Amino acid sequence: MTLIIVEIVNFLVLIVCVLIGVAFVTLLERKI
């Protein structure tokens, strides 16, 4: 059970990082 929870948390963190990266790139493109 613990390993499954760790995998889910890692997956969620990965998705959040991707969303933040996309938002950051979009803001940079709008500023330029």
MARBA-3410 file (N, C-alpha, C, O; in Angstrom, 1 decimal):
32
0.8,-1.2,0.0,0.0,0.0,0.0,0.9,1.3,0.0,0.6,2.2,-0.7 ~ 1.9,1.2,0.8,2.8,2.4,0.9,3.4,2.8,-0.4,3.4,3.9,-0.8 ~ 3.9,1.7,-1.2,4.5,2.0,-2.5,3.6,2.6,-3.4,3.9,3.5,-4.2 ~ 2.3,2.2,-3.4,1.3,2.7,-4.3,1.1,4.2,-4.0,1.0,5.0,-4.9 ~ 1.0,4.5,-2.7,0.8,5.9,-2.3,1.9,6.8,-2.8,1.7,7.9,-3.3
3.2,6.3,-2.6,4.4,7.0,-3.0,4.3,7.3,-4.5,4.7,8.4,-5.0 ~ 3.9,6.2,-5.3,3.9,6.4,-6.7,2.8,7.4,-7.1,3.1,8.2,-8.1 ~ 1.7,7.4,-6.5,0.6,8.4,-6.8,1.1,9.8,-6.5,0.9,10.7,-7.2 ~ 1.8,10.0,-5.3,2.3,11.3,-4.9,3.3,11.8,-5.9,3.3,12.9,-6.4 ~ 4.2,10.9,-6.3,5.2,11.3,-7.3,4.6,11.7,-8.6,5.0,12.6,-9.3
3.5,10.9,-9.0,2.8,11.2,-10.3,2.2,12.6,-10.2,2.2,13.4,-11.2 ~ 1.5,12.9,-9.1,0.9,14.2,-8.9,1.9,15.3,-8.9,1.7,16.4,-9.5 ~ 3.1,15.1,-8.3,4.1,16.2,-8.3,4.6,16.4,-9.7,4.9,17.5,-10.1 ~ 4.7,15.3,-10.5,5.2,15.5,-11.8,4.2,16.3,-12.7,4.6,17.2,-13.4 ~ 2.9,16.0,-12.5,1.9,16.8,-13.2,1.9,18.2,-12.8,1.8,19.1,-13.7
2.1,18.5,-11.5,2.1,19.9,-11.1,3.3,20.6,-11.7,3.2,21.8,-12.1 ~ 4.5,19.9,-11.7,5.7,20.6,-12.3,5.5,20.9,-13.7,5.9,21.9,-14.2 ~ 4.8,20.0,-14.5,4.6,20.2,-15.9,3.7,21.4,-16.1,3.9,22.2,-16.9 ~ 2.6,21.5,-15.3,1.7,22.6,-15.4,2.3,23.9,-15.1,2.1,24.9,-15.8 ~ 3.2,23.9,-14.1,3.9,25.2,-13.7,4.8,25.5,-14.8,5.0,26.7,-15.1
5.5,24.6,-15.4,6.5,24.8,-16.5,5.7,25.4,-17.7,6.2,26.4,-18.3 ~ 4.6,24.8,-18.1,3.8,25.3,-19.2,3.3,26.8,-18.9,3.4,27.6,-19.8 ~ 2.8,27.0,-17.7,2.3,28.4,-17.4,3.5,29.4,-17.4,3.3,30.5,-17.9 ~ 4.7,29.0,-16.9,5.8,29.9,-16.9,6.2,30.2,-18.3,6.5,31.4,-18.6 ~ 6.3,29.2,-19.2,6.7,29.5,-20.6,5.6,30.4,-21.3,6.0,31.3,-22.0
4.4,30.2,-21.0,3.3,31.0,-21.6,3.4,32.4,-21.1,3.3,33.3,-21.9 ~ 3.7,32.6,-19.8,3.9,34.0,-19.3,5.1,34.7,-20.0,5.0,35.9,-20.4 ~ 6.2,33.9,-20.2,7.4,34.5,-20.8,7.1,34.9,-22.2,7.5,35.9,-22.7 ~ 6.3,34.0,-22.9,6.0,34.3,-24.3,5.1,35.6,-24.4,5.2,36.3,-25.4 ~ 4.2,35.8,-23.5,3.3,36.9,-23.5,4.1,38.2,-23.2,3.8,39.2,-23.8
5.1,38.1,-22.3,5.9,39.3,-22.0,6.8,39.8,-23.1,6.9,41.0,-23.4 ~ 7.3,38.8,-23.8,8.2,39.1,-25.0,7.5,39.7,-26.2,8.1,40.0,-27.2
END
